[in-house]
Amino acid sequence: MRARLAAIGLVALLGGCATVPVERTPAGPAVAPVRINLIAFNDFHGNLQPPRQAIAAPGAAGSDVQVPAGGAAYLATAIRTLRESNPNSLVVSAGDLISASPLVSALFLDEPTIHAMNLIGLDYNAVGNHEFDRGRAELLRIAKGGCERNTQREPCALDPDFPGARFTYLAANVITETGQPLLPAYGIRTFGSGAGEVKVALIGMTLEGTPAVVTPTGIAGLSFRDEADTVNALIPRLEAEGADVIVVLVHEGATTDAGYNARTCEGLRGDLLPILSRLSPKVDVVVSGHTHAAYICDHGEIDPERRFLLTSAGQYGTLLTHIRLDVDPATGTVVSRQADNLIVQGEGFSSSRGTVATTDLYPLYAADPEVAALVARYAAAAEPRAARVVGQLSGPATHNRSGVGETILGNLIADAQLAATRSPEHGGAQIAFMNPGGVRAEIVPAANGDVTFGQLFATQPFGNMLVVKSFTGAQIKALLEQQWASGPNSPAQPMVLMPSAGFTYSYDLSRPAGQRIVEASLDGQPLRDEQIYRVTMNGFLASGGDSFTIFKDGTDQLGGPQDIDALEAYIAANRPLALPATNRIRNLTPQP
C-alpha cells in the first residue's frame, strides 16, 4: 500500500502540473502477499465462431497432439473459470480486437465482437493497428457507442442502440491535434483494502509504426509516439497515483521457435525487443501482440535490469495467458510472477488436412450460453450472404508459403485483381501485386468444388479498393527491392509481393541492398527501366502500406473495384478455376 496523501497534496499545490513519486511506508503488522490474476489475450480479430485452428501441444509418449481451439462462447467460459479462481482478476487484451474479422463480425462493423466482449467481461483493450482500419471516427463510435455512420456499411443493423464498449480502450501513444491521447492512456484498479490494498496500473498502446500499416485517411491528424518513451514518461504519474504494479499492454510483438507454452526467451526476436530494452525497470509485466505468435519469457534472462514478464497469446482467442502476480502490499513490489498459455478447447472440426477432434489431455470448456446465443443470432443474420455460392475451385487455395514466400492464394488474388483492371476503361493494367498480410484465410472448396462468399470474405475482409498506377520498369525493380530493405522488411523477415500471371522475377540475397533483383520480366520480355507499365494494387499498398513507399510514387492513378468483388468475379467467370502454380519468383541466392 502506498502512502499517497503527501504526494497528492503536492500535486494539488502545483495545480496538477507535476507528478511526484511517493514513498512506501509500512503499515502495521506484516501482511501476506496479494495474488493478482491477469487473464490476457491478443489479436482476436472478431473470431466469434471457432476459427478452425488447432494448437500443437504435448501429447502422450512425447508426441504432439492437435488440440482444436477458439470460439467466443468457449473463450467466455475459460475466462470465467480463471476469474472465479481469484476475485483479484483483470481481463486484458493487447490490441486488434476487431477488424480483419470473419463475415459474422465484419458484416456488422464488429459490433457483435464488442457485445461479446462486454458479456465476457473484458476490462481493458489496447488499441492495435487494425482498430484504425475504418478510421478514427469509427473507432471512437465502437469505443463509446452510437449509430453514427462513418463507413459504407450501415451501423446498428441488428441493434438500434449500440452501447459501445463497456471495457476501456487504451491509447497512450496515439496523440490527437490537441496534444492529448485519442483515448485514455492508462487505467488503475484497486484490489484489497487497508494494509492489504494493491493498485494495478495498465498502460495500453499500439505500435509506433501503425501509419505504415493502415490507410492514411484513417489516421489523419493523429501521431503515434515511441512506445518506450510513452511508458517511461507515464510512470511518475502512476506512482503518484499509488500504483504498485505496472502492466504494459502493447500491440507490438516478437516471434520464437519455442512452443506456445515453453516459458523461455531462447530464440525470441522481433521489433518488440528494442522497445523492451529501453523500458523502465519499474515495469512488471508486458502483454504483447501483433505478430500472432505465442510466447512466455522472463525478460530478466535477456536483461537482468529489466526483469518483467513478457507474454503473448497467439491469435483469434485460441489461447489465454494466465498471469499470476504476488504483490507485497507493504512495499508495493511484485515478489513472484508466473504465467501459462492455456488452450481454449471447445469443439472439433474438419478441414482439408483432416479431422481435429477434442482431447481429454487438455481442459474442455462448455459454451457459455449467453455468448453462444449472441453469436448464433449474428451468424443467422449473416448466413444468407455467407452461404451464397460464387463459383468453383479445382482444389484448396492454400496460404502455405513456398521457399521464396510465394503462395497459391496470393497468386490467385493477384490474377483476379489484374483481370478486374486489365481493360482500358478499368485502368489498362499489365501487372498486379498482392501483399501477404492482406490474405487472412485459405479457401478450401466443398467436395464438389463450390466456394462461398463467406470464404472469400474470410480471405479478404478489409474492403480495400483497387488502384491502378503507372510506373517505370526501374521503379518496379526498386519496389521489389523494398521487400528486403524497407521499414521492418529485411532478408530475415521479408514482405514478399506476389505477382500476377505473366510477371516473374528473380533475386539474390548475397548481393548488396538495392541490387538484389537479378531479373524481372513481363510476358517473357525483360522489364525495361525507362518503359511505363500499368500496375494494380490494393488501396493499402497504394498509400505506401507495409513500407512499400514506392507504391505512392506512381502516376495517372485510376480507381478500380473492391478487392473482394474482383476476386468473386474472377472465380465466377472460371468454373472451375484452375489454381495457379507458385513459379513466379525464383531465389538465386547461393546456398552454403
C-alpha positions as CSV (number, residue, x, y, z in Angstrom):
1,M,0.0,0.0,0.0
2,R,1.3,3.4,-0.8
3,A,1.3,6.5,1.4
4,R,-0.3,8.9,-1.1
5,L,-1.5,11.9,0.8
6,A,1.6,13.9,0.8
7,A,2.1,13.4,-3.0
8,I,-1.5,14.2,-3.7
9,G,-1.2,17.4,-1.7
10,L,1.9,18.5,-3.6
11,V,0.3,17.8,-6.9
12,A,-2.7,19.9,-5.9
13,L,-0.4,22.7,-4.8
14,L,1.3,22.7,-8.2
15,G,-2.0,22.9,-9.9
16,G,-1.8,19.3,-11.2
17,C,1.2,20.2,-13.4
18,A,3.6,17.7,-11.9
19,T,3.6,14.2,-10.6
20,V,5.7,13.1,-7.7
21,P,6.8,9.5,-6.9
22,V,5.5,8.5,-3.4
23,E,7.4,6.7,-0.7
24,R,6.2,3.5,0.7
25,T,5.5,3.3,4.4
26,P,5.0,0.0,6.3
27,A,1.5,-0.1,7.9
28,G,1.2,-2.2,11.0
29,P,1.8,-6.0,11.1
30,A,3.2,-7.9,8.1
31,V,0.5,-8.6,5.5
32,A,0.6,-11.7,3.3
33,P,1.3,-11.1,-0.4
34,V,-1.8,-10.3,-2.5
35,R,-2.3,-12.6,-5.5
36,I,-3.4,-10.8,-8.7
37,N,-4.6,-12.6,-11.8
38,L,-4.2,-11.2,-15.2
39,I,-6.1,-13.0,-17.9
40,A,-4.7,-11.9,-21.3
41,F,-5.2,-12.4,-25.0
42,N,-4.5,-10.5,-28.2
43,D,-5.3,-10.3,-31.9
44,F,-8.8,-11.7,-31.5
45,H,-9.9,-10.1,-34.9
46,G,-13.6,-10.7,-34.4
47,N,-13.3,-14.5,-34.4
48,L,-16.6,-15.1,-32.7
49,Q,-17.0,-18.6,-34.2
50,P,-14.3,-21.2,-33.7
51,P,-11.6,-20.3,-36.3
52,R,-11.0,-24.0,-37.2
53,Q,-7.4,-23.9,-35.9
54,A,-5.5,-26.3,-33.7
55,I,-2.7,-25.8,-31.2
56,A,0.2,-28.4,-31.4
57,A,0.5,-29.4,-27.8
58,P,2.5,-32.0,-25.9
59,G,0.7,-35.4,-26.1
60,A,1.3,-38.9,-24.9
61,A,4.6,-40.6,-25.3
62,G,6.4,-37.4,-26.2
63,S,4.5,-36.7,-29.4
64,D,2.3,-33.7,-30.1
65,V,-1.4,-33.7,-30.3
66,Q,-3.5,-31.2,-32.3
67,V,-6.0,-29.5,-30.0
68,P,-8.9,-27.6,-31.6
69,A,-9.2,-24.1,-30.1
70,G,-11.1,-20.9,-30.1
71,G,-14.6,-19.5,-30.3
72,A,-16.1,-16.7,-28.2
73,A,-18.5,-18.9,-26.3
74,Y,-15.7,-21.2,-25.2
75,L,-13.4,-18.2,-24.5
76,A,-16.1,-16.8,-22.2
77,T,-16.2,-20.0,-20.1
78,A,-12.4,-20.3,-20.0
79,I,-12.1,-16.7,-18.7
80,R,-14.9,-17.1,-16.2
81,T,-13.2,-20.2,-14.9
82,L,-10.0,-18.3,-14.3
83,R,-11.7,-15.3,-12.9
84,E,-13.6,-17.4,-10.4
85,S,-10.4,-18.8,-9.1
86,N,-9.4,-15.4,-7.7
87,P,-11.5,-12.3,-7.1
88,N,-8.4,-10.2,-7.8
89,S,-8.6,-10.6,-11.6
90,L,-8.4,-8.4,-14.6
91,V,-9.1,-9.5,-18.2
92,V,-7.0,-7.6,-20.7
93,S,-6.3,-7.6,-24.5
94,A,-3.2,-6.3,-26.4
95,G,-5.0,-5.0,-29.4
96,D,-6.6,-5.9,-32.8
97,L,-9.7,-7.0,-31.0
98,I,-11.6,-6.0,-34.1
99,S,-11.2,-5.7,-37.9
100,A,-9.7,-8.1,-40.4
101,S,-12.6,-10.2,-39.0
102,P,-14.7,-13.0,-40.4
103,L,-18.0,-12.1,-42.0
104,V,-20.2,-12.8,-38.9
105,S,-18.5,-9.9,-37.2
106,A,-17.2,-7.7,-40.0
107,L,-20.6,-7.5,-41.8
108,F,-21.9,-5.7,-38.8
109,L,-18.9,-3.4,-38.3
110,D,-17.6,-5.7,-35.5
111,E,-20.4,-4.6,-33.2
112,P,-21.1,-8.3,-32.3
113,T,-17.5,-8.7,-31.1
114,I,-17.9,-5.7,-28.8
115,H,-21.2,-7.1,-27.5
116,A,-19.4,-10.5,-26.9
117,M,-16.5,-8.8,-25.0
118,N,-19.0,-6.9,-22.9
119,L,-20.6,-10.2,-21.9
120,I,-17.2,-11.9,-21.4
121,G,-16.1,-9.1,-19.0
122,L,-13.1,-7.7,-20.8
123,D,-11.6,-4.9,-18.6
124,Y,-9.0,-3.2,-20.9
125,N,-8.0,-3.3,-24.5
126,A,-5.0,-1.5,-26.0
127,V,-5.7,-0.2,-29.5
128,G,-4.0,-2.2,-32.3
129,N,-3.3,-1.0,-35.8
130,H,-6.4,-2.7,-37.1
131,E,-8.6,-0.7,-34.8
132,F,-7.9,2.1,-37.2
133,D,-8.9,0.3,-40.4
134,R,-12.2,2.1,-40.6
135,G,-10.9,5.4,-39.4
136,R,-10.7,7.5,-36.2
137,A,-14.4,8.3,-36.0
138,E,-15.5,4.7,-36.3
139,L,-13.0,3.6,-33.6
140,L,-14.5,6.2,-31.3
141,R,-18.0,5.0,-32.1
142,I,-17.0,1.5,-31.3
143,A,-15.5,2.6,-28.0
144,K,-18.2,4.9,-26.9
145,G,-21.4,3.7,-28.7
146,G,-23.9,5.2,-31.0
147,C,-25.1,4.7,-34.6
148,E,-23.4,7.4,-36.5
149,R,-22.4,6.2,-40.0
150,N,-18.7,6.5,-40.7
151,T,-18.3,3.8,-43.4
152,Q,-20.1,2.4,-46.4
153,R,-21.8,-0.1,-44.2
154,E,-24.9,0.9,-42.1
155,P,-24.2,0.7,-38.4
156,C,-26.6,-0.8,-35.8
157,A,-28.1,-3.2,-38.4
158,L,-29.4,-5.6,-35.8
159,D,-29.3,-3.5,-32.6
160,P,-30.8,0.0,-32.9
161,D,-28.9,1.3,-29.8
162,F,-25.3,0.1,-30.0
163,P,-23.9,0.7,-26.5
164,G,-20.2,0.6,-27.3
165,A,-17.5,-1.0,-25.2
166,R,-18.2,-1.4,-21.5
167,F,-14.5,-2.0,-21.2
168,T,-11.8,0.7,-21.5
169,Y,-9.9,1.3,-24.7
170,L,-6.3,2.5,-24.0
171,A,-4.2,4.5,-26.5
172,A,-1.4,6.1,-24.6
173,N,0.8,6.8,-27.6
174,V,-1.9,7.9,-30.1
175,I,-2.0,11.7,-29.9
176,T,-4.5,14.0,-31.4
177,E,-4.1,17.5,-32.7
178,T,-4.8,18.8,-29.2
179,G,-1.7,17.0,-27.9
180,Q,-3.8,14.6,-25.8
181,P,-4.3,10.8,-26.3
182,L,-7.2,9.8,-28.5
183,L,-8.4,7.5,-25.8
184,P,-7.3,7.1,-22.2
185,A,-3.6,6.4,-21.7
186,Y,-4.0,4.2,-18.7
187,G,-6.3,2.7,-16.1
188,I,-5.8,1.8,-12.4
189,R,-7.6,-0.9,-10.5
190,T,-7.5,-1.3,-6.7
191,F,-7.7,-4.8,-5.0
192,G,-8.0,-5.4,-1.3
193,S,-8.3,-2.8,1.3
194,G,-6.4,-1.3,4.3
195,A,-3.0,-2.7,4.8
196,G,-3.7,-5.3,2.1
197,E,-4.5,-2.8,-0.7
198,V,-2.8,-3.2,-4.0
199,K,-3.1,-0.9,-7.1
200,V,-2.5,-2.2,-10.6
201,A,-1.8,0.3,-13.4
202,L,-2.3,-0.6,-17.0
203,I,-0.8,1.4,-19.9
204,G,-2.2,0.5,-23.4
205,M,-0.9,1.5,-26.8
206,T,-0.3,0.4,-30.4
207,L,2.9,0.2,-32.3
208,E,4.6,3.4,-33.3
209,G,4.7,2.1,-36.8
210,T,1.0,2.0,-37.2
211,P,1.0,4.7,-40.0
212,A,2.9,2.2,-42.2
213,V,0.3,-0.5,-42.0
214,V,-3.0,1.4,-42.1
215,T,-4.6,3.6,-44.7
216,P,-3.5,7.3,-44.2
217,T,-7.1,8.7,-44.3
218,G,-8.0,6.5,-41.3
219,I,-5.4,8.2,-39.1
220,A,-5.3,11.8,-40.4
221,G,-4.4,14.2,-37.7
222,L,-3.0,11.6,-35.4
223,S,0.6,11.0,-34.4
224,F,2.0,7.7,-33.0
225,R,4.7,8.2,-30.4
226,D,7.6,6.0,-29.3
227,E,6.4,3.1,-27.2
228,A,9.2,3.0,-24.6
229,D,9.3,6.8,-24.2
230,T,5.5,6.8,-23.7
231,V,5.6,4.3,-20.9
232,N,8.6,5.8,-19.1
233,A,7.0,9.3,-19.2
234,L,3.8,7.9,-17.6
235,I,5.5,6.0,-14.7
236,P,6.0,9.0,-12.4
237,R,2.3,9.9,-12.7
238,L,1.3,6.3,-12.0
239,E,3.5,6.2,-8.9
240,A,2.0,9.5,-7.7
241,E,-1.4,7.8,-8.0
242,G,-0.3,4.9,-5.9
243,A,0.4,2.2,-8.5
244,D,2.1,-0.8,-7.0
245,V,2.1,-2.9,-10.2
246,I,2.7,-1.6,-13.7
247,V,1.4,-3.6,-16.7
248,V,2.0,-2.6,-20.3
249,L,-0.4,-3.7,-23.0
250,V,1.4,-3.1,-26.3
251,H,0.3,-4.1,-29.8
252,E,3.8,-4.9,-30.9
253,G,5.4,-8.3,-30.7
254,A,8.1,-10.9,-31.3
255,T,8.4,-14.4,-32.7
256,T,10.1,-17.5,-31.3
257,D,10.9,-21.1,-32.3
258,A,9.8,-22.3,-28.9
259,G,6.4,-23.9,-28.2
260,Y,3.3,-21.9,-27.2
261,N,3.9,-22.5,-23.5
262,A,7.7,-23.1,-23.4
263,R,8.4,-20.3,-20.9
264,T,11.8,-19.5,-22.5
265,C,13.3,-16.4,-24.1
266,E,15.6,-18.5,-26.3
267,G,15.2,-17.6,-30.0
268,L,13.0,-14.6,-29.2
269,R,13.3,-11.9,-31.9
270,G,11.3,-9.1,-33.5
271,D,10.6,-5.4,-33.4
272,L,9.4,-5.5,-29.8
273,L,12.8,-6.3,-28.3
274,P,14.5,-2.9,-28.9
275,I,11.4,-1.3,-27.2
276,L,11.8,-3.6,-24.2
277,S,15.5,-2.8,-23.9
278,R,14.5,0.9,-23.2
279,L,11.6,0.3,-20.8
280,S,11.8,1.4,-17.2
281,P,12.8,-1.4,-14.8
282,K,9.7,-0.4,-12.8
283,V,7.5,-2.3,-15.4
284,D,6.3,-5.6,-14.0
285,V,4.5,-7.2,-17.0
286,V,4.4,-6.7,-20.8
287,V,1.4,-8.2,-22.6
288,S,2.1,-8.0,-26.3
289,G,0.6,-8.9,-29.7
290,H,0.6,-8.0,-33.4
291,T,2.8,-11.0,-34.6
292,H,0.1,-13.6,-33.8
293,A,2.9,-15.6,-32.1
294,A,2.6,-17.2,-28.6
295,Y,5.4,-17.0,-26.0
296,I,6.2,-16.5,-22.4
297,C,9.5,-15.0,-21.4
298,D,11.1,-13.8,-18.2
299,H,12.9,-10.8,-19.7
300,G,15.4,-11.0,-16.9
301,E,17.1,-13.8,-18.9
302,I,17.8,-11.2,-21.6
303,D,18.4,-8.1,-19.4
304,P,18.8,-8.6,-15.6
305,E,18.0,-4.9,-15.1
306,R,14.5,-5.4,-16.6
307,R,13.0,-8.5,-15.0
308,F,9.4,-8.0,-16.3
309,L,7.3,-10.9,-17.6
310,L,6.7,-10.9,-21.3
311,T,3.7,-12.7,-22.8
312,S,1.6,-13.2,-25.9
313,A,-1.4,-15.5,-26.5
314,G,-1.1,-16.1,-30.2
315,Q,-4.3,-15.2,-32.1
316,Y,-8.1,-15.5,-32.5
317,G,-8.8,-16.4,-28.9
318,T,-7.3,-19.9,-29.3
319,L,-5.1,-19.3,-26.2
320,L,-5.4,-17.4,-22.9
321,T,-2.4,-16.2,-20.9
322,H,-2.9,-16.8,-17.2
323,I,-0.5,-14.4,-15.3
324,R,-0.2,-14.7,-11.5
325,L,1.5,-11.9,-9.6
326,D,2.1,-12.0,-5.8
327,V,2.5,-8.4,-4.6
328,D,3.8,-7.3,-1.2
329,P,1.3,-4.6,-0.2
330,A,3.7,-3.1,2.4
331,T,6.5,-2.4,-0.1
332,G,4.4,-2.3,-3.3
333,T,6.7,-4.8,-5.1
334,V,6.0,-7.9,-7.1
335,V,7.6,-10.8,-5.2
336,S,6.6,-13.6,-7.6
337,R,5.4,-13.7,-11.2
338,Q,4.5,-16.7,-13.4
339,A,2.4,-17.3,-16.4
340,D,0.9,-20.1,-18.6
341,N,-0.6,-20.1,-22.0
342,L,-3.8,-22.2,-21.8
343,I,-5.6,-23.7,-24.8
344,V,-9.2,-22.7,-25.2
345,Q,-10.5,-26.1,-26.3
346,G,-14.2,-26.2,-27.2
347,E,-15.2,-28.2,-30.3
348,G,-13.5,-30.3,-33.0
349,F,-13.6,-29.5,-36.7
350,S,-12.7,-31.0,-40.1
351,S,-10.6,-29.3,-42.8
352,S,-8.6,-30.2,-45.9
353,R,-5.9,-31.6,-43.6
354,G,-8.3,-34.0,-41.9
355,T,-10.3,-34.1,-38.7
356,V,-9.2,-32.5,-35.5
357,A,-11.1,-34.0,-32.5
358,T,-11.2,-32.8,-29.0
359,T,-8.9,-34.5,-26.5
360,D,-9.2,-35.2,-22.8
361,L,-5.5,-34.4,-22.4
362,Y,-6.4,-30.7,-22.0
363,P,-9.4,-29.0,-20.4
364,L,-12.6,-28.9,-22.5
365,Y,-14.8,-25.9,-22.0
366,A,-18.5,-25.7,-22.4
367,A,-20.0,-23.0,-24.5
368,D,-21.3,-20.0,-22.5
369,P,-25.0,-19.9,-23.3
370,E,-25.4,-16.2,-23.4
371,V,-22.4,-15.6,-25.7
372,A,-23.3,-18.6,-27.8
373,A,-26.8,-17.1,-28.4
374,L,-25.3,-13.8,-29.4
375,V,-23.0,-15.4,-31.9
376,A,-25.8,-17.6,-33.3
377,R,-28.0,-14.5,-33.7
378,Y,-25.4,-12.7,-35.8
379,A,-24.4,-15.8,-37.7
380,A,-28.0,-16.4,-38.7
381,A,-28.3,-12.8,-40.0
382,A,-25.0,-13.2,-42.0
383,E,-25.8,-16.7,-43.3
384,P,-27.7,-15.8,-46.5
385,R,-24.7,-13.8,-47.7
386,A,-22.1,-16.1,-46.3
387,A,-23.6,-19.3,-47.9
388,R,-24.0,-17.8,-51.4
389,V,-22.0,-19.9,-53.8
390,V,-19.9,-17.7,-56.0
391,G,-18.0,-20.3,-58.1
392,Q,-15.8,-23.3,-58.0
393,L,-12.1,-24.1,-57.5
394,S,-10.2,-27.1,-58.7
395,G,-8.7,-27.6,-55.3
396,P,-7.7,-25.8,-52.0
397,A,-6.2,-22.3,-52.5
398,T,-3.7,-22.5,-49.6
399,H,-1.7,-19.8,-48.0
400,N,1.3,-22.1,-47.3
401,R,4.4,-20.2,-48.3
402,S,6.9,-21.8,-50.7
403,G,10.6,-21.4,-50.0
404,V,10.5,-18.0,-51.5
405,G,7.4,-16.8,-49.8
406,E,5.0,-17.3,-52.7
407,T,1.6,-18.8,-52.1
408,I,-1.1,-20.2,-54.3
409,L,-3.8,-18.0,-52.8
410,G,-1.6,-14.8,-53.1
411,N,-1.0,-15.5,-56.8
412,L,-4.7,-16.2,-57.3
413,I,-5.7,-12.9,-55.8
414,A,-3.1,-11.1,-57.9
415,D,-4.5,-12.7,-61.0
416,A,-8.1,-11.7,-60.0
417,Q,-7.0,-8.1,-59.5
418,L,-5.2,-8.0,-62.9
419,A,-8.3,-9.4,-64.6
420,A,-10.5,-6.7,-62.9
421,T,-8.4,-3.9,-64.1
422,R,-6.9,-5.1,-67.4
423,S,-9.3,-3.5,-69.8
424,P,-8.5,0.1,-70.9
425,E,-11.7,1.6,-69.3
426,H,-10.7,-0.1,-65.9
427,G,-7.0,1.0,-65.9
428,G,-5.2,-0.9,-68.6
429,A,-3.2,-2.9,-66.0
430,Q,-0.4,-5.2,-67.1
431,I,0.8,-6.3,-63.7
432,A,-0.8,-6.8,-60.2
433,F,0.9,-7.2,-56.9
434,M,-0.6,-8.7,-53.7
435,N,0.8,-8.4,-50.2
436,P,0.7,-11.5,-48.0
437,G,-0.6,-9.5,-45.0
438,G,-3.8,-8.9,-46.9
439,V,-4.5,-12.6,-47.2
440,R,-6.2,-13.8,-44.0
441,A,-7.5,-17.3,-44.6
442,E,-7.2,-20.1,-47.1
443,I,-10.1,-21.1,-49.4
444,V,-11.0,-24.8,-49.2
445,P,-13.8,-25.7,-51.6
446,A,-16.6,-28.2,-50.9
447,A,-16.3,-31.7,-52.2
448,N,-18.0,-30.5,-55.5
449,G,-15.6,-27.5,-55.7
450,D,-18.1,-24.9,-54.6
451,V,-16.8,-21.8,-52.9
452,T,-19.0,-19.4,-50.9
453,F,-18.9,-15.6,-50.4
454,G,-18.2,-16.2,-46.7
455,Q,-15.0,-18.0,-47.6
456,L,-13.9,-15.1,-49.9
457,F,-14.7,-12.6,-47.2
458,A,-12.6,-14.5,-44.6
459,T,-9.8,-14.3,-47.1
460,Q,-10.1,-10.6,-47.9
461,P,-12.0,-8.9,-45.1
462,F,-10.6,-5.4,-45.4
463,G,-12.7,-3.9,-48.2
464,N,-9.8,-2.3,-50.0
465,M,-10.4,-0.6,-53.3
466,L,-8.1,-1.5,-56.2
467,V,-5.9,1.2,-57.6
468,V,-4.0,1.3,-61.0
469,K,-0.9,3.5,-61.4
470,S,1.9,4.0,-63.9
471,F,5.5,3.1,-63.0
472,T,8.7,2.8,-64.9
473,G,10.5,-0.5,-65.1
474,A,13.2,1.0,-62.8
475,Q,10.6,1.9,-60.2
476,I,9.1,-1.6,-60.3
477,K,12.6,-3.1,-59.6
478,A,13.1,-0.6,-56.8
479,L,9.7,-1.5,-55.4
480,L,10.7,-5.2,-55.4
481,E,13.9,-4.3,-53.6
482,Q,11.8,-2.9,-50.7
483,Q,10.8,-6.5,-49.9
484,W,14.0,-6.8,-48.0
485,A,15.1,-3.3,-47.2
486,S,12.3,-1.0,-46.2
487,G,10.9,-0.3,-42.8
488,P,10.6,-3.7,-40.9
489,N,11.2,-5.7,-44.1
490,S,14.6,-7.4,-44.1
491,P,16.2,-10.5,-45.6
492,A,15.3,-12.4,-42.4
493,Q,11.7,-11.1,-42.4
494,P,10.7,-10.1,-46.0
495,M,7.3,-8.9,-47.0
496,V,7.1,-10.9,-50.3
497,L,4.9,-9.3,-53.0
498,M,3.1,-11.9,-55.1
499,P,2.8,-11.1,-58.8
500,S,0.1,-11.8,-61.3
501,A,0.5,-14.3,-64.1
502,G,3.0,-13.3,-66.8
503,F,5.2,-11.4,-64.4
504,T,8.3,-13.1,-63.0
505,Y,11.3,-12.0,-61.0
506,S,14.5,-13.5,-59.5
507,Y,16.6,-12.3,-56.6
508,D,19.9,-13.0,-54.9
509,L,20.2,-12.0,-51.3
510,S,24.0,-12.3,-51.4
511,R,24.1,-9.1,-53.4
512,P,24.1,-5.6,-51.8
513,A,20.8,-3.9,-50.9
514,G,19.4,-2.2,-53.9
515,Q,20.9,-4.8,-56.3
516,R,19.1,-7.9,-55.2
517,I,16.7,-8.1,-58.1
518,V,18.6,-10.1,-60.7
519,E,15.8,-10.3,-63.3
520,A,12.3,-9.1,-63.8
521,S,10.2,-10.0,-66.9
522,L,6.7,-9.4,-68.2
523,D,5.3,-12.0,-70.7
524,G,8.8,-13.3,-71.2
525,Q,10.3,-9.9,-72.0
526,P,12.8,-8.2,-69.6
527,L,11.5,-5.1,-67.9
528,R,12.9,-2.0,-69.5
529,D,14.0,0.7,-67.0
530,E,12.5,3.6,-69.0
531,Q,9.3,1.9,-70.2
532,I,6.0,2.7,-68.5
533,Y,3.9,-0.1,-67.1
534,R,0.4,0.0,-65.6
535,V,0.3,-1.7,-62.2
536,T,-2.6,-2.7,-59.9
537,M,-2.5,-2.9,-56.2
538,N,-5.0,-2.5,-53.3
539,G,-5.6,0.9,-51.7
540,F,-3.5,0.0,-48.7
541,L,-0.4,-0.7,-50.8
542,A,-1.2,2.4,-52.9
543,S,-0.7,4.6,-49.9
544,G,2.7,3.0,-49.0
545,G,1.4,0.3,-46.7
546,D,3.8,-2.4,-45.4
547,S,6.7,0.0,-46.0
548,F,6.4,-0.2,-49.8
549,T,6.8,3.6,-50.2
550,I,7.4,3.4,-53.9
551,F,3.8,2.5,-54.5
552,K,3.0,6.1,-53.6
553,D,5.1,7.4,-56.4
554,G,3.0,6.0,-59.3
555,T,1.2,8.4,-61.6
556,D,-2.0,8.5,-63.6
557,Q,-4.0,6.9,-60.8
558,L,-7.3,5.3,-61.6
559,G,-9.6,3.6,-59.1
560,G,-10.9,0.1,-59.6
561,P,-13.5,-2.2,-57.9
562,Q,-13.3,-3.5,-54.3
563,D,-10.8,-6.3,-53.8
564,I,-13.3,-8.9,-52.8
565,D,-15.6,-8.0,-55.7
566,A,-12.6,-8.6,-58.1
567,L,-11.9,-12.0,-56.5
568,E,-15.6,-13.0,-56.7
569,A,-15.9,-12.0,-60.4
570,Y,-12.7,-13.9,-61.3
571,I,-13.8,-17.1,-59.6
572,A,-17.3,-16.8,-61.0
573,A,-16.0,-16.4,-64.6
574,N,-13.9,-19.6,-64.5
575,R,-15.9,-22.7,-63.3
576,P,-13.9,-24.5,-62.0
577,L,-11.0,-22.1,-61.7
578,A,-7.6,-23.9,-62.0
579,L,-5.2,-22.9,-59.3
580,P,-2.1,-21.0,-60.2
581,A,1.4,-22.5,-59.7
582,T,3.9,-21.0,-57.4
583,N,6.7,-20.5,-60.0
584,R,6.7,-16.7,-60.5
585,I,9.5,-15.9,-58.0
586,R,13.0,-17.5,-58.1
587,N,15.6,-17.4,-55.3
588,L,19.1,-17.4,-56.9
589,T,20.9,-16.8,-53.6
590,P,23.9,-19.2,-53.5
591,Q,23.3,-21.9,-50.9
592,P,26.1,-22.9,-48.4
